[in-house]
Amino acid sequence: MNLPLPSLRHAGLCAVLAAQVFTAQVAFVQPAEAGAIERACRSSDRRAANPALCSCIQKVANARLTMSERKTVSKWFGDPHQAQVVRQSSNSRDEHLWERYKRFGATAAKTCG
């Protein structure tokens, strides 16, 4: 069965939500088992940020990114310039991280969108 690929616009909206998830401040107590991404997502003021979507994004992050990568990526949203530094880097470690991040974003858009 062939599923349609998400549109670039849809993928971009998912990426924006993911970025806002990382920058949101936790405003209320979250379940202890929720990951950092899910907690930030649930506390964001975006209408699309419902518990099911936030949980889905966290599950995709857990599957696609290591804990270290999740920490690194989460910092990018406080300092977006660092994401550009990694994206434009010729360092093989940075290139690997950027590729994994792009796959995470595409998977989150496809799975959770």
C-alpha positions as CSV (number, residue, x, y, z in Angstrom):
1,M,0.0,0.0,0.0
2,N,1.5,3.3,-1.0
3,L,0.8,6.2,1.4
4,P,1.0,9.8,0.1
5,L,4.0,11.7,1.2
6,P,3.2,14.6,3.5
7,S,3.3,17.9,1.8
8,L,6.2,20.2,2.5
9,R,3.8,22.7,4.0
10,H,2.4,20.0,6.4
11,A,6.0,18.8,7.2
12,G,6.9,22.4,7.9
13,L,4.0,22.9,10.2
14,C,5.0,19.8,12.1
15,A,8.5,21.1,12.3
16,V,7.3,24.5,13.6
17,L,5.2,22.7,16.3
18,A,8.2,20.6,17.2
19,A,10.3,23.8,17.5
20,Q,7.7,25.4,19.7
21,V,7.5,22.2,21.8
22,F,11.2,22.6,22.7
23,T,10.9,26.3,23.5
24,A,7.7,26.1,25.5
25,Q,8.1,26.5,29.3
26,V,6.6,23.9,31.5
27,A,3.7,25.7,33.2
28,F,2.1,22.9,35.1
29,V,3.0,19.5,36.5
30,Q,3.3,16.8,33.9
31,P,3.1,13.0,34.3
32,A,6.4,11.6,35.6
33,E,6.7,9.2,32.7
34,A,6.4,11.9,30.0
35,G,9.6,12.8,28.2
36,A,10.9,16.3,28.0
37,I,9.5,16.8,24.5
38,E,6.1,15.6,25.5
39,R,6.0,17.8,28.6
40,A,7.0,20.9,26.7
41,C,4.5,20.1,24.0
42,R,1.6,19.7,26.5
43,S,2.5,23.0,28.1
44,S,2.6,24.9,24.8
45,D,-0.2,27.2,23.9
46,R,-0.7,25.9,20.4
47,R,-4.2,24.6,19.6
48,A,-2.7,21.6,17.8
49,A,-0.7,20.5,20.8
50,N,-3.0,17.9,22.3
51,P,-1.9,15.1,24.6
52,A,-2.1,12.5,21.8
53,L,0.0,14.5,19.4
54,C,2.6,15.4,22.1
55,S,2.9,11.8,23.1
56,C,3.3,10.8,19.4
57,I,6.1,13.4,18.9
58,Q,7.9,12.1,22.0
59,K,7.6,8.5,20.8
60,V,9.1,9.4,17.5
61,A,11.9,11.4,19.1
62,N,12.6,8.4,21.4
63,A,12.8,6.1,18.4
64,R,14.7,8.4,16.0
65,L,17.1,10.3,18.3
66,T,19.4,9.3,21.1
67,M,19.1,11.0,24.4
68,S,22.2,13.0,23.7
69,E,20.7,14.1,20.3
70,R,17.4,15.0,22.0
71,K,19.3,17.2,24.4
72,T,21.4,18.8,21.7
73,V,18.4,19.4,19.4
74,S,16.3,20.9,22.3
75,K,19.0,23.6,22.8
76,W,18.7,24.6,19.1
77,F,15.3,26.1,19.8
78,G,16.6,28.4,22.4
79,D,19.5,29.4,20.1
80,P,18.3,28.7,16.5
81,H,21.7,29.9,15.1
82,Q,23.2,26.7,16.5
83,A,20.9,24.6,14.3
84,Q,22.2,26.5,11.3
85,V,25.8,26.0,12.4
86,V,25.2,22.2,12.6
87,R,23.3,22.2,9.3
88,Q,26.1,24.0,7.5
89,S,29.0,22.2,9.2
90,S,31.3,20.0,7.3
91,N,32.1,18.0,10.5
92,S,31.0,14.4,10.0
93,R,29.4,14.2,13.4
94,D,27.3,17.4,12.8
95,E,26.3,16.1,9.3
96,H,25.2,12.8,10.9
97,L,23.1,14.6,13.6
98,W,21.5,16.8,10.9
99,E,20.5,13.8,8.8
100,R,19.0,12.1,11.9
101,Y,17.2,15.3,12.8
102,K,15.7,15.6,9.3
103,R,14.5,12.0,9.4
104,F,13.0,12.6,12.9
105,G,11.1,15.6,11.5
106,A,9.8,13.7,8.5
107,T,8.8,10.7,10.6
108,A,7.0,12.9,13.1
109,A,5.1,14.7,10.3
110,K,4.1,11.4,8.7
111,T,3.3,9.5,11.9
112,C,1.8,12.3,14.1
113,G,0.4,14.6,11.5
